[in-house]
Amino acid sequence: MPFLCLAALGIVYGDIGTSPIYALREAFFAHDGIAVIPANIFGVLSLLFWSLIIVISIKYLSVVMRASNNGEGGIIALVALLNPWKTEKTSRRYILMLLGLFGAALLYGDGTITPAISVLSAIEGLEVATPAFKPYVIPITIAILIGLFSIQRRGTAAVGSLFGPVMLVWFSVLALLGIGGIIQHPAIFGALNPIHAVYFFQANGLMGFLVLGTVFLVVTGGEALYADMGHFGIAPIRMAWFILVLPALVLNYFGQGAIMLANPDVRQPFYQMAPDWALYPVVGLATLATVIASQAVISGVFSLTRQAVQLGQLPRLNIVQTSHESYGQIYIPFINWILMAATIGLVLGFKSSSNLAAAYGVAVSMDMVITTILAFFVAYRWDWFPRIAGLIAVLLLVVDLAFLGANLFKIPDGGWYPLVVAAGMFFIMATWRRGRELVGRQLKGDTEPLDEFIASQDAKAQRIEGTAVFMTDAGTKTPPMLLHHLRHNRVLHQQVILLTVHTMDMPRVPAADRLKIEDMGSGFHRVQLYYGFMQANSVPVALRFASEFGLDVDIEQTTFYVGRESLIPTSEVPGMMVWREHMFAFMALNATKATSYYRIPPERVVELGIQIEI
């Protein structure tokens, strides 16, 4: 348990652990009209504290994390718990699926903002030491980001072992810096009383409400708690939070508040808590912590992308497993370089962490609203005291919607960015899914029932030695690629395997349940492989395993027949507008080949070309 708690510090709490660098500063200096006076300091600190308690301690750690998909969490896992994939498009579960997929798309915007604001806010600490560093802040930030994204291809297994200890030091330093500030004004603990938050809203009106948009920065790592649940389990995450993370964060925020009470002119309260001799070490440690926070977000985007590909929401991409010990250690080159370009573009465009804070929070606050809604319907589906679950959901939605409402005012100042990214990703997902439906409909249009086909081949088909594998779905129709092959080559292998790969609505499928074999007679076998949406597919490994079920497959004597579809957009086939059909055809052309995605040996593959009008 202690080891898992230490590991959770590095992966789960990186994002929320770096918020003290900028959160309290932005609460005062991102808005005109919020005076740095004792009443406002106590009010904002009270909001910070109770946000951590309500959103993190109660909502995520006590409520949402109970919605476990075989131990896994995250918005995709939450959607999968509703099992919406085969429901009617007008059904409630299908609509909830669309809502969940939009929530997943929002995380792509967050995946570019978090590295930019985290690293930039850390490097800005150099300006506290001397203004001479100001011209170098952006170049240093970009250099660190380029280095961070460049090492992704090597995997994070090696440096990942350092994440936990570094974050342990980081949270310890947060607590020590906070204590140093609190000693000057111990009365700052009066901010624990929520009445100060009430007085703050009464005194500041609309401006007080807008401050919620920056107060929200203290809980932006909340989604990571749920998404990374499967890596460590609920108990270590909860223990790390209540024993170390929460106390360290509260002490640091209150220490910053005490410093601001003593000197209202402070502009960088986090760094100005540090003694002069410790400033450079704190900046260095903050940089390490923000790199770790960024790494956790990047890894999360990789994991989210793989889940979306597995569930058929995105085209196949080249996914590299960088560790044999840790399944979560993956690298997706295309996503990596897109993230790097977007992150550097944000740094160059917004130029400061204060400007980036205006773009940060809209996507995460929307995600939190969506998570609450989906969690309620999961609880309702599982019959978890529906009335109590409904009451809890309403109370949590009041808080979530308040944060969302305050963040919506950020849209003109940069909050539009994650929304544009999310809309783009959601549109790509919708186009890909709809396009695959149209292709499947066209392929199935002129096939015959499979049992009739097999019976007809008994007498007339010429058979040759070896095994042929045709990738297909689990329907009762003859695979179009099989008909195409027979039409052109006029022979069949002695053993024909119709192989279907299913991605289940669970994170992982046990090895014992991964294979199903059906003997269809005349040398035909249907083999169905079952994988969870967080598992990597490997067809050769599965076929070797099939020998234990009586199906002897020699991979060296097996030929895999794979269709190479040439898509022809046309207005004559209903289903999508022609420009979307062109977009889908482009994605299909550039998708990773099935041979690479399913780890099929390329020297054993025969591609069959077929033209399809969509």
N, C-alpha and C positions, 0 to 999 in steps of 0.2 A: 504493500500500500504506500509506504513513503516514497518508493521509487516512482510509482505512477503519479503521485502528487507532484513530485519534482518535474517529471516529464510534462505534466499538464500545464505547469507554469510557463514552459517554453512555447507550447503550441496553442493552448486554449486562451491564455490570458495576455498574449503579446499585444493585441490591439487595445483592449481596455486598460492595460497597464501603462501605455504610453500617453493616454489622454491627459494626465496631469500636466504635461509639458505645455499644453495650449488651452485646455478647457476653461479654467477659471479666468484666464486672461481674456478670452473671447467673450465671456459672459458680460464683462464690463466694457471692453474697448471695441467690440464689434457693433455697438449701438450707441448712437448719440442720445444723451439724456439720462443715462444710468450713472448717477454720481457715485464716486467712490467714498461713501460715507458709511459709518458703522451700521445703520439700519439696513442698507442695501447689502453690505458684506454679509451680515448675519442672515438675511433673507436668501441670498444666492447660495450660501453654504448649506442652508437648510434644504433648499431645493436639490442640490447636488446629493446630499446624504440620503434623502428619502427617495430620490430617483434610483440610486443604487439598491436600496432596500426593496422597493416595490418591483422594479423591472428585473433586476438580476436575482436577488435573494428569493423573492416570492414567485414572480411569473415564471422565470426560466428554471431555476434550481428546484422549486417546489411543485410547480404545476406542469409546464410544458414538457420537461424531460421525462415525465411519466408516459408520454406518448412515444414509446420506443418501438421501432420496427426491427424486431429481432436484435435489439441492442444498438441499432444505428439511429442517428438523428439527422436533422437538417430538413430544409423545406421540401426537397425532392422525396426524402423518406416519408415525410408527413403526407405528401400527396399520394404516395404509393399505399399508405395505410387505408386510404379511401377507396382503393381499387377501382379507379374510374376509366381504365383504358378501353374497356369493351362496352361501355354504356352508350346510350343514345346521346346525340349531340345536344339535345334539349334538356337532358336530365340535370338534376342539381349536382351530382357528382362530377359530371363532365365540366360544368361551369366552374366548380371548385378546382378541377384540374387546371383549367386555363388560368384561374387566379393564382394557383401555386406556381405554374410555369412563368407567369409574369413576375412573381416574386423572385424566382430563380434568376430571371433575366436582370432584375435590379442589382443582383450581387455582382454582375460584371462591371457595372459602373463603380461600385464600391471597391472592386478589385484593382482599379486604377487610381482611385483617389487616396486610398489608405497608404500605399507606399509613398506617394507624393507628399502628402501632408505630414506623415510621420517623420520621414527623413529630413524634409525641409525644416520642420519645427525644431528638430534636434540640432541641425547645423546652425540655425539662427542664434543658438546660444553663444556662438563665437562673437556675435556683435555686442553681447553684454560685456565681454572681456575688453574689447576695443572696437570702435567703429571702423577701424582700418580693414577689418575682415569683411565688411558689407559687400564689396564688389565680388568677393570670392564665394559667397554663400551659394548662389545658384550653380556655378561651375562645379563646386565640390559635391553638391547634392546630385547633379546629373552624373558625375563620375561614379559615385557610390551606387546609384541606381543601375547604371550600365554594368558595373561589376556584379551586382546582385542578380540581374537577369542573365548575365553571361554564365554564371556558375550553375544555373538550374539544370543544364544538360548533364552535369556530373552527379546530380542527385544531392539530397540533403541528409543522407544517412550519416555521413561522417561529421558534418558540422552540427547535425541535429542533436547529437549527444551533448553538445555544449549549451544548447538552448536553455535547458532547465537550470543548470548552475548559474548561468549569466542572469537569467530572470530572477533567481533567488537573491542574487546580489543586488539586482535592480530594485526589487520590492523592499529589501532591507534598507537600501539607501533612501528610497522614498520615505520610509517610516522615520529614519534618522533625521532627514532634512525637515520633515514635518514637525518632529518633536522640538528641533532647534527653534523653529518659528513659534510654536505654541508656548514655549517657556516664556517668551516675551509678553504674551497675552493669554494666560490660561482661561480667561473668561470666554474665549472663543467657542468653548464647548457648549455654550448656551445655544448655539445654532442647531443643536440636536433637537430642540423644541420646534415642532412643525408650525407653531403659531407665528414664527418669524417669516415663514414662507407666505402665510396668509397676509400678514402685514405688508409684505413686499408687493404682492399683487394689488392690494388696496392703495398703496402709495404711488405705484408706477403705472397702473392702468394698462393700456395697450402695450406700452414699451415693456412692462413687466411680463406680459404674455409672450412677446417676441423673444425675451431672454430664454424662454424654454427651448428655443431652437438651438442655442449654444449650450445650455445645460444638458441637452440631449447627448452632447459629445462624450459625456462621461460613461454612457452605457452603450456606445456604438459597437462594442465587442460582444454584446449579448448573444447575437446569432451564432457566434463561434462556439459558445458553450454547448449549444444544442447540436450544431453540425459536427463537432468533434467528439460527441458522446461515445461513439463506437470505438474510438481509439483507446479510451482510458476507462470507460465505465462511469456511472453516475457518482459513486462514492468518492473516488479520488478527486473529481472535479469539485464536488461540494466541500470536501475537506480542505482542499487548497484555498478555496474562496474564503471560507469562514475563519480559518486559522491564520492565513497570511495576507491574501490579496485584499480583502475588504478592510481589515485594520490598517494596512499600509496606505491604501488609497485615501481613507478617511483622515488619517493623520497628516498626509501630505497636503490634501486640500485645505484642511483646517490650519495647517502651518502657513500656507500661502495667504489665507485670510488674515491670520495674525500679522504677517508682514505688511499686508495692505492697510491694516488698522494703524500700524506704527508709521507707515509712510504711504499716504494715498497717491503719491506721484510714481510709484513703482509701475513699470510697464511690462516687465518680465518676472512676475512673482516666483515662478518656479526656479529659475536660475539665480535669482537674487536672494533666495534662501541659503544658497551655498556660500561658505566662507571663500574669500578671495583665493586662497591656496588650493581649494578643491574645485574651482570652476572648470578648469580644463579637463580634469578627470571625470567630472559629472557630464560634461558635453560628450566626451568619448564614450562613457557608459550609456548615455542617452542614445547616441548613434547606434551602438550595438543593439540596444533594446528595440529601437525603431526598425532596424534591419530584420530582427527576429519577428517583429509584428508584421512587417511586410511579407516575409517569407511564409508566415502562416496564412496570410490572405491569398498569396499567389498559389500555394499548395491547395487551398480551398477552392480556388477557381479551376485548377486542374481537375480536382475531384468532381466538382459540379459538372464540368464539361464531359468527363467520362460517363457520369450517370446519364446525362442528356443523350449522349451517343448511344448508350446501351438501351435506352428506352425509345430510340427511334425519333428523337426530337431534333437531332443535329446530324449532319453527314458524318460518315466514318472519318476519323482523323488518326494520324500517326501518334500512337500513345506508347511511350517508352517506359518500361518498368525499370527503375533505377536501383532497386534494392530487392534482394531475394528474401530478406527477413521481414520487411515491412511492406505490406500490400499498398499502403497509402502513399508510398514514395514513387511518384510517377512524374513524367516530364512530357509535355505536349508542345513541340517546337512552334507550331503555328500560333497557338494561343500565347506562348511566352513572348514572341517578338511583337505581337499585336499589343499585348499589355505594356511592354517596354516603350513602344512608340507612343502610346496613349499617355503613359505616366510622365514621360519626359515632356510631351506636349503640354500637359497640365502645369508642370513646373515652369516652363517657359511662358505659358499664357497667363497664369495667375500670379506668378512672381513672389508670392509670400504665403506662409501658412495661414495668415489671417484671411487673405482673399480666398484660399482654398476652403477654409472653414465655412464660407458662404455656400459652397457647393456640396459640403459634406453633411449628411444627416437626412436628406430628403429620401434617398433610396432606402436607407436602413430603417427609418421610421415607417415607411410604407411596408417594408418587409415584416416589421413587428406587428403591424395591424393584420396583415395576411396570415402570419403565424398564429395569432390569437384566434382568428376565425376558423382556420383549418383545424386547430387543436380542439376547438369546441365541437366541430362536426365529427372528429374522430372519437371524442368522448361520448357523443350522442350515439354514434354507431356501435360503440362497445358497451352501451348502456351503463355508463359510469355516472349514476345519479344525475340524470339529465337536468333536473331543476337546479341542483347545486352547481353543476357545471355551467349552466346558462347564467346564473347569478355571478359566478366568478368571471366568466367571459365578459359580461357587461361591465363589471368593475374595472377589469384590465383594459377593455376597449376605451373606457373613458380616459385613462392615462395615455394609452397609445395614440388616440385621436387628438388629444391635446398636444402631444409632441409633434404629430404629423401636421396639425394645423399651424403651429408655430414655424415649422420647417418650410411650409409652403410659401411663406413670405420670402424665403431665400431664392426662389426660382429666378427672379430677374437678375440676381447677383451671381448666378452660377449654379443654382440648384437645377437649372434646366439640363445640365450636362448628364447626370446619371439617368434622368428620365429619357433623354434622347437615346442613350446607349441601351437602356432597357427596352424601349420601343423597337429599336433596330434588332436586338437579339430576339425578342418575342416574334417579330415579323419573320425573321429568318427561320425560327423554329416552326412557325405555322406554315410557311411556304414549303419547307422540307417535308413536313408530315403530310400535307395535302398532296404534294407531288408524288410521294411514294404511294399514296392511295390510288392516284390516277394510273400510275405505272402498273400497280398490282391488278387493277381492274382490266387494263388492256391485255395484260399477259394471260389472264384467266379466261378471256373472251372466247377463245377457239380451242380449248382443251377438252378431252373426253374423260369420263370417270376412270379413276386409277385401276379399279378392279377389272374393268372391261379391257383396258390396255394390257394389263399383265396377262390376262387369259388369251388375248389375241397374239401375244408374242411367243407363246409356248410352241406353236407349230411353225411360224414363218421366220422368226428372227434368227440370224446366224450369230452364234455365241463364240467369243474368244476368251482365252485365259486371262485371269486377273480380276481386279476389283475396280469398279467405277463408282465415284461418289458424286451425286448431284445435290447441290444446295437448293432447298425448296422450303415452302411453308408446310404447315401441318394439315392442309385441306385434303379433300377427297378427289381432287382433280389431278390429272397427270401433269408433272412439272413441265412447263414450256421448254426448258433447256433440254430435257430428255427427248421430247418430240423433235426438237430442232436437231439434236445430235443424230437421232435415228434417221431422220429425213435426209441428212447429208452424208453420213458415214455408213449407214445400212448395216451396222453390227451392234451387238450388245456384249458386255463382259459377262462372264459366268456368274459373277456376284455384283449386283447393283444395289447400292445403298442410297436411299433417299434421306438426306440429312437435314434436319431442322434444328436451328439454334433458338431457344426461347430465352428471353430476358424476363425474369420473374419480378413481381412487385415486392421483393424482399432484398435486403442487401447481399446476402450470401446464401447459396444453396449447398447443403452438406454433400460431400462426395458420394455418399450412399444413395442420394436421391437425384444425382446429376444425369443419369443415363437411363433411357428407356428404349428397349429394342423389340420390334415386332416383325416376325417372319411372315411375309406376305405370299410365299410360295414362288416357285419358278426362279429361284435365285435372287428374288427381290427382298430387301429388308428396309423397314423404316426405322431410322435411328433418331431419337429426339434427345437433344442436350439441353439441360436446364442450368442457367447461370443467374446469380443475383445481379442487380444493377450496379454493384460495386466490384464485381469480379471480372477478371480478364478471360477472354475466350481463347481456347487453344484446341482446335479440332484434332490435330494429330495425337495429342495427349489423351483426349477423350476416346478416340478410336482404338488406341492401344489398350486402354482400360476395358474396351468392349470385349476383349478376349476372355475376361473373367465371367462374362455372361453368355459365352458360347459362340460369339461371332468372331471368327478369326480374320483379322485384318493385318496384312503386311504392308506397312506404309510405303516400303520400297517398291512394291508391285501394285501400287494403287494410283489410279489416275483421277484427278479432281476436275470435274467439268464446271466451269464458272461462266456465267453469262456476261458479256460486255455489251451493255445497252447503249445504243445510239438514239438519243432522245430528239424528237422532231417537234418543236412547238408549232401548234396550228390552232387557228380559231374554230376549226371544224369539230374539235372534240371539246365538249363542255366540261367545266370544272374549275378552271382558273383563267384569269386574264392572260393574254399572250405575253405581256412583259414579265409577269410572274413566272410563266412557263420558261421563258428564256433564263430567268434568274435561277430557277430550279435546275435547268439543264446545265448551267455553269457550275453550280455546286456539285452536281452529280459527276461531272467531268473531272473535277478537281478533288473529289473525295478519295480517301485512301482505298486502294483495291481490297476486295474481299480476301484475297490471298494473304496480304500482309496483315489485315485486321484479325483474321482467324488463325494466323501463324501457320498457314499451309505452305509446304515446301514449294517454291516457285518452279523447280524442275519437274514437279509432278502435276503441273496444272495445264489444262487445255482450255483456252478461252474461245467461246462461241459468240460471234457477233450477231446482234439482232436489232432491227430498227423498230422503234415504238413511237407512235404519234400520241402526243398528249395535248 
